[in-house]
Amino acid sequence: MSSEAAQLAVRTLQKARNAARSALVWGYEQRLGRDVQAHGRLPRHLGLILDGNRRFARASGLQREVGHSFGADKAHEVLQWCLELGIPAATIWVLSTDNTSRDPNELAHILSLLEREARNLATDPRIHANRVRVRAIGQHEGFPPQVLAALQDLEAKTADYDGMRLNIAVGYGGREEIVDAVKIHLHRQAQAGLSLDEVARTLQPSDISAHLYAADVPDPDFIIRTSGEIRLSGFMLWQSVYSEYYFCDVYWPGFRRVDFLRALREFQGRERRFGR
């Protein structure tokens, strides 16, 4: 056999193996989907820490900005998966307060993606057909005006919807959220004429909960983090006291539906005790 024929035979064998592997994964994904839907118990509020865009790009030999772009596209896919399953609420963490200290060019690219995706969501037929209410949570004071305008337009166009709740955590930090909630509570109590001693004596956890960024959404019962990092990094610190966690090794742009379903099946197999 000539070298050309041998190479062709190897390529043909590789294609056949890849096709067989894809068929196996597809079959497994279909079975997982049926199992998850048959079980019935799904998160009321799903938290997603979208981690690994830069490492995905580096591992793929791409520029870091391309990794962020792929990550934005993946978020659209995951939104579709949540809608198909009927998950009532989701919070996706796309930019932390710590991330805002990154290289200015990288941060500018992330914010331009945020603006683009906010405008896309504002006209996305899925958002309006499913009456998805979208809200950006976090500290946005330093964002460019065009980014703020896009986020405000998206929120305004979905403000009256009563379907799925989608929170986009951007410029977000869990400690900052708690501090902001305390500030609001103290300010309102001062307006009511209470002294600091009176506020301190009557302060309850519910007073803080009432002023969190998404206080009208149930606490997340399931949080997924991609990229293999096993930590929360400040994601919804107050609300996650009884959350179940799932840490996935795959980088966010490579997160597949089969990974998503596998995480949900893991959640369905856990017994939630709430400290009891």
C-alpha positions in Angstrom: 0.0 0.0 0.0 1.4 3.4 -0.9 1.9 6.1 1.7 -0.9 8.2 0.2 -3.3 5.2 0.4 -2.2 4.5 3.9 -2.9 8.1 4.9 -6.3 8.0 3.3 -7.1 4.8 5.1 -6.1 6.4 8.5 -8.2 9.5 7.8 -11.2 7.4 6.8 -10.8 5.3 10.0 -10.6 8.5 12.1 -13.7 9.9 10.6 -15.5 6.7 11.2 -14.4 6.7 14.9 -15.4 10.3 15.3 -18.8 9.6 13.8 -19.3 6.6 16.1 -18.3 8.7 19.1 -20.7 11.5 18.1 -23.5 9.0 17.8 -22.8 7.6 21.2 -22.7 11.0 22.8 -26.0 12.0 21.1 -27.6 8.8 22.3 -26.4 9.4 25.8 -27.6 13.0 25.7 -31.1 11.9 24.6 -31.3 9.3 27.4 -30.2 11.9 29.9 -32.8 14.3 28.7 -35.5 11.8 29.1 -34.3 10.9 32.6 -34.1 14.5 33.7 -37.6 15.3 32.4 -39.1 12.1 33.8 -37.7 12.9 37.3 -39.5 16.2 37.3 -37.5 18.0 40.0 -35.6 21.0 38.5 -34.0 24.0 40.2 -36.3 26.8 40.9 -33.3 29.1 40.5 -30.2 28.0 38.7 -26.9 29.9 39.2 -24.2 29.7 36.5 -20.7 30.9 37.0 -19.4 31.2 33.4 -15.7 30.5 33.9 -12.9 29.5 31.5 -13.2 31.7 28.4 -9.6 32.8 28.4 -8.3 29.3 29.1 -10.5 27.9 26.4 -9.0 30.4 23.9 -5.4 29.6 25.1 -5.9 25.9 24.8 -7.4 26.3 21.3 -4.6 28.6 20.1 -7.0 31.6 19.8 -6.9 35.1 21.0 -8.5 35.7 24.4 -11.2 37.9 22.9 -12.3 35.0 20.8 -12.8 33.0 23.9 -15.1 35.7 25.4 -17.1 35.8 22.1 -17.5 32.0 22.1 -18.6 32.3 25.8 -21.3 34.8 24.9 -22.6 32.5 22.2 -22.7 29.6 24.7 -24.8 31.7 27.0 -27.5 31.9 24.3 -27.4 28.1 24.0 -27.8 27.6 27.7 -30.8 30.0 27.8 -32.5 27.8 25.2 -31.8 24.7 27.3 -33.4 26.4 30.4 -36.4 27.4 28.4 -36.9 23.9 27.0 -36.9 22.4 30.5 -39.0 25.2 32.0 -36.5 26.3 34.7 -38.2 29.3 36.3 -35.2 31.5 37.1 -31.5 31.7 36.2 -28.6 34.0 37.2 -25.5 34.0 34.9 -22.4 35.6 36.2 -20.5 37.1 33.3 -18.3 39.8 34.9 -17.2 40.2 38.5 -16.1 43.3 40.3 -12.6 41.8 40.4 -12.7 41.3 36.6 -13.0 45.1 36.1 -9.4 45.5 37.0 -8.3 43.4 34.0 -6.4 44.7 30.9 -8.4 47.7 29.6 -8.5 46.2 26.0 -9.9 42.9 27.3 -12.5 44.7 29.5 -13.5 46.9 26.6 -14.1 43.8 24.5 -16.2 42.2 27.3 -18.3 45.3 27.7 -18.8 45.6 23.9 -20.0 42.0 23.9 -22.4 42.8 26.8 -23.8 45.7 24.8 -24.2 43.5 21.7 -25.9 40.7 23.6 -28.2 43.0 25.5 -29.4 44.5 22.2 -29.8 41.0 20.7 -31.8 39.8 23.7 -34.0 42.8 23.5 -35.2 41.6 20.0 -34.8 37.9 20.6 -38.1 36.2 19.7 -37.5 33.6 22.5 -37.4 36.3 25.1 -40.8 37.7 24.0 -42.5 34.4 23.2 -41.6 33.0 26.6 -42.2 36.4 28.4 -38.6 36.3 30.0 -38.0 39.1 32.3 -34.3 40.1 32.1 -32.4 42.2 34.7 -28.8 43.2 35.0 -27.6 43.0 38.6 -24.4 44.5 40.0 -22.6 47.8 40.2 -22.6 49.5 36.8 -21.6 53.1 37.6 -18.4 53.0 35.6 -19.8 51.3 32.5 -19.8 53.2 29.2 -23.1 55.0 28.4 -23.9 52.9 25.4 -23.6 49.7 27.5 -25.9 51.1 30.2 -28.4 52.2 27.6 -28.5 48.7 26.1 -29.0 47.1 29.5 -31.7 49.6 30.5 -33.5 49.1 27.2 -33.5 45.4 27.6 -34.9 45.7 31.2 -37.6 48.1 30.1 -38.8 45.9 27.2 -39.1 42.9 29.5 -40.2 44.6 32.8 -43.8 43.5 32.6 -43.1 39.9 31.6 -44.1 37.1 34.0 -42.2 34.1 32.6 -38.7 32.9 33.3 -36.5 35.4 35.3 -33.1 35.9 33.8 -30.5 37.8 35.9 -27.3 38.9 34.2 -24.7 39.4 37.0 -22.3 42.0 35.6 -20.0 44.2 37.6 -21.2 41.9 40.4 -19.6 40.8 43.7 -21.3 39.0 46.5 -19.6 41.1 49.2 -20.6 44.3 47.4 -24.1 43.2 47.1 -24.4 42.6 50.9 -22.8 46.0 51.6 -25.2 47.7 49.2 -28.2 45.9 50.9 -27.0 47.0 54.4 -26.6 50.6 53.1 -30.2 50.7 51.8 -31.6 49.3 55.0 -29.7 51.8 57.2 -30.7 54.7 54.9 -34.4 53.8 55.0 -34.4 53.2 58.8 -32.8 56.6 59.2 -35.4 58.2 57.0 -38.0 56.5 59.3 -36.4 58.3 62.3 -34.8 55.3 64.0 -31.5 55.7 65.8 -28.5 53.5 65.1 -29.0 51.7 68.4 -32.6 50.9 67.5 -31.6 49.6 64.0 -28.9 47.4 65.5 -31.3 46.0 68.1 -34.0 45.1 65.6 -31.8 44.0 62.6 -32.9 40.6 61.2 -31.5 38.5 58.3 -34.7 39.3 56.4 -33.8 43.0 56.5 -30.7 42.2 54.4 -32.5 39.8 52.1 -35.1 42.3 51.3 -32.6 44.7 49.7 -30.5 42.3 47.6 -30.2 43.0 43.9 -32.8 40.3 43.0 -34.7 40.1 46.2 -37.9 39.0 44.5 -36.3 35.8 43.1 -36.0 32.7 45.2 -32.5 31.9 46.5 -30.5 29.7 44.0 -31.0 26.0 44.8 -28.4 24.8 42.3 -25.1 26.5 41.2 -22.9 25.3 38.4 -19.4 26.5 37.9 -17.4 25.5 34.8 -13.6 25.3 34.2 -12.7 23.0 37.1 -12.3 25.7 39.7 -13.9 24.6 43.0 -14.9 27.8 44.7 -17.7 30.4 44.6 -15.5 33.5 44.2 -18.2 35.6 45.9 -21.2 34.4 43.8 -24.5 35.2 45.6 -22.8 34.7 49.0 -25.9 35.6 51.0 -28.4 33.6 49.0 -26.3 30.4 48.5 -26.4 29.2 52.1 -28.4 26.1 51.2 -27.5 25.9 47.5 -26.3 22.7 46.0 -23.0 23.1 44.0 -21.7 21.3 40.9 -18.2 21.9 39.5 -17.6 20.9 35.9 -14.1 20.5 34.5 -15.0 21.8 31.0 -14.3 25.4 30.1 -17.5 27.5 29.6 -17.3 27.8 25.8 -17.1 24.0 25.6 -20.0 23.4 27.9 -22.3 21.0 26.1 -26.0 20.1 26.6 -24.9 16.7 27.8 -22.8 18.4 30.5 -25.8 20.5 31.5 -28.1 17.5 31.7 -25.5 15.5 33.7 -25.4 18.3 36.2 -29.2 18.4 36.5 -29.4 14.7 37.0 -26.8 15.0 39.8 -29.0 17.7 41.4 -32.0 15.5 41.2 -30.2 12.7 43.0 -29.3 14.8 46.0 -31.3 15.1 49.2 -31.6 18.7 50.3 -31.8 19.0 54.1 -31.5 22.7 54.8 -29.5 22.2 57.9 -32.0 19.7 59.4 
